[in-house]
Amino acid sequence: MTDHNPVTPMNSPAQLRGALEMLRPFLALVFVTLLFCGADQMRNGDRATFASARSLRTVAAQTATVAVAALGMTMIVIAGGIDLSVGMSIALCATVMAWCLKEDVATRIVGQPPLSVVMTPLTAARSELERVSKRIEEVTEAVQKPSAENAAEIKTLYERQTQLTADIEKLSGPYRRAAIWTSFVVVLITIACGAMCGLVNGVLISTLRLVPFIVTLGTMQLYLGLAKIIASETTVRPDSGAQVPYWFGDLLSVRPQALWLGMPIGIWLALVLAGMLAAVLHYTVFGRYVFALGSNEATARLCGINVPWNKIAIYTLSGLFVGIAGLYQFSRLTVGNPTSGAGLELKVIASVVIGGGSLNGGRGTVLGTLTGALIMSVITSGCTALGLTNPIQDMILGIIIIVAVSVDQLRQRKVRG
């Protein structure tokens, strides 16, 4: 009896092409990395630092903000949309976060003392303890056989050291409570701000039935204006020593004390988010709807998919990633600058396209997006190591984007033809 459903061999040409298609961004990343490693070694010799562990951590930290925002953009591109407002949305979220910290909004909401109030005496006690400890070392090392006067000073210093240690322990409790509440409330407000930006985009696109390019071009200016109003057309600068919990600055820090398993904590958080999004896209009904919308929206509507509500959900979920990217942006800059998102939308969209996503919709992967973001960061870091100027870096990035889009269009024509 003839088998009408033969099993396709694993080494069939179609499967090999599919595997090569998935590996193409990764192979490009390996090629670019090896290219800059070789060029850096040839140019700088023993002083070459591009391939060092610290350089790797720096590249990862520089990639994180764009990569997290690009995760949300991956869903939008797969669904056949675009979001030009993502850069200004990130800047708005970072500005809102900075303003909340500067105005002690979080502790006012929960009725706790402002972080700056409990931090000031704690900082003063720590500074004095450092001075006393240093003085004890100086006196002890300078005097072999202390006189009665020196002995009295050393005794007084030790008593003061003990008192300051007790004071710091007592003051640390209120600080930890205020810092925890501040972190929780401010992060919640920041992520909610990003989700609101995505919700507005989704509602406008779905209800007005306008091209996403036009809608998000308009909201890009809207979010820029809102950020400027919140910041009073200047840069919001919360006191990093008294109003910002220290772990905000450690999120993407490459300092040895801030690393966890060799990488900044923010990198691990980005990987967790990427894993969660990949699971949603490939193992849930919502994920299948996302691909269906991008493949053929009319067919998806005929199949019973609620297109408007799913678009709203896609843009709102993307906004959550934008809010987290805003948190990352503040962690890097420690200020809220309304114009800090200018140009980020290009990098975010380019990450998806370079990673194999199609601007025509229906195709894109989380792994490809992360790889695309890394490719751009490696190019930037490599050009810096080689002493190339920013204009050259911009030109190289522009060429790569054109090549990536051209390859995508050629692929689409081949499929249609």
Residue, then its C-alpha position, 0 to 999 in steps of 0.5 A: m500500500t502506498d504511503h500518501n504522507p511520506v516523512t520528509p527526511m531531516n536532511s531535505p533541501a527545504q529543511l536545510r534552507g530553513a536551518l540556514e535561514m535561522l542561523r544566518p543572523f548568528l553566523a553574521l554575528v560570529f563573522v562581524t565579531l571575528l572580523f573586529c577581533g582580527a582588526d583590533q589585534m592587527r592595529n593594537g597588538d598587545r594593547a588589543t582589548f576588543a576580545s576581553a571579558r570586560s569588553l564583552r560585558t560592556v557590549a552586552a550592557q550597551t545592547a540591553t536597552v535596545a534589545v529589551a525594546a526590540l523584543g516588543m518590536t518583534m511582536i509588532v513587526i511579526a504582526g505586520g505593524i511598526d512603531l516609530s514612537v518607541g525611542m521617544s516612549i523610552a525617553l518619556c518612561a525614563t523622564v517619568m522615572a527620574w521625576c518620580l525619584k526627584e519628587d519622592v512620589a513613591t514614598r508620598i504615595v505609601g506614606q513613608p518618609p522620603l528616601s532623601v530624608v532617611m538617606t542623609p543621616l545614613t550617608a553622614a554616619r557612613s562618611e564619619l565612620e570612614r574618617v574615624s576608621k582612617r584616623i585609627e589606622e593613621v594613629t596606630e601605625a604612626v605610634q609604636k608606644p602610645s603616650a597617655e595622650n595618644a592612648a586617650e585619643i585611640k580610646t575615644l576613636y574606638e568608642r566613636q567607631t562603635q557608636l557610629t556602627a550602631d547608628i548605621e545599623k539603626l538607620s539602615g532599617p528605615y532606609r531599606r524600607a524606604a528604598i524598597w517602597t521607592s523601587f517598587v512604586v517607581v518601577l511600577i509607574t515606569i512600566a505602566c507609562g510604557a504600557m500606556c504609550g503602547l495602549v494609545n498606539g494600539v487604540l489609535i491604529s485599531t479604531l482609526r484604521l490608519v497606517p501604523f507608520i503615520v500613527t506612531l509618527g504622530t505619537m512620537q512627537l506627542y510623547l516627546g512633548l509630554a516628556k518635555i512638559i514633565a521635565s519643564e524642558t530641561t533634564v531631570r536630575p534626582d540626587s543619585g546619592a540621596q534619592v536613587p536606590y543604589w541598585f538602580g545604578d547597578l542594573l547595567s553596571v560592569r563594576p565587579q561588585a555589581l556583577w552576578l555570574g559574570m554579567p550585570i543583573g540587567i542582562w540576565l533580566a533581559l534574557v529571562l524576558a526574551g525566554m518568556l516572549a519566545a514561549v508566548l509566541h510559539y506555545t500560546v494561542f495569542g502567539r499564533y494570532v500574532f503570526a496570523l495577523g502578519s501573514n494575512e490580516a484579511t484571512a485572520r479576520l475571516c477565521g474569527i480572530n478579533v483583529p482590533w483587540n489583538k492589535i491593541a494587546i500587541y502594542t500594549l504588551s510591546g509597551l511593557f517592554v518599552g517601560i523596562a527599556g526606560l528603566y534601563q535607560f535611566s540606569r545608564l544615564t541616572v537622569g531623565n532627558p526628554t530627547s535621550g530617545a532620539g534615534l533609538e527607534l532606528k536601532v530598535i527596528a533595525s535589530v528586528v530586521i537585521g535579525g531576520g524579521s520581515l517588515n511585511g509581517g509574518r516572520g521574526t524570532v526572538l533569538g534573531t532580534l537579540t542577535g541583530a541588537l548584538i551585531m549593532s553593538v559589536i560594530t559600534s564597539g569594534c569601530t571605537a576600538l579601531g578609532l573610527t569616528n561616529p560618522i563612519q559608524d553611522m554609515i556602516l550601520g546604514i549600509i547594514i540596514i539597507v542590505a538586511v531590508s534588500v535581502d528581505q525583499l528579495r526573499q519575499r519576491k522569491v516566495r511570491g514568484 
